[in-house]
């Protein structure tokens, strides 16, 4: 791979660093919020389980997961399921 030297002034460098740090902190905050939430959506459950959205819907229909009144899955149920398959 060819190496290149990029020259930017200190103000641009500062802006780039601030952008990257803010983005990383924001992503970490959202991941932490999702972990701490007592319920997760079907899409979030699919991401956690690394399964398709339709697969998780079928798991709900077959009784593996039950939905709360607002249509979400309890995080504790997802954690229990992960404990059973690991």
Residue pairs with C-beta under 8 A, 6 or more apart in sequence:
8 16
34 40
34 44
35 75
37 75
38 74
38 75
38 76
39 68
39 70
39 72
39 73
39 74
39 75
40 48
40 72
40 73
40 75
40 78
41 71
41 72
41 73
42 53
42 56
42 57
42 60
42 71
42 72
42 73
43 53
45 56
45 65
45 73
45 78
46 52
46 53
46 55
46 56
48 78
48 82
49 55
49 56
49 78
49 81
49 82
56 65
56 73
59 65
60 66
60 67
60 73
64 81
65 73
65 74
65 77
65 78
65 81
66 73
66 74
66 77
67 73
68 74
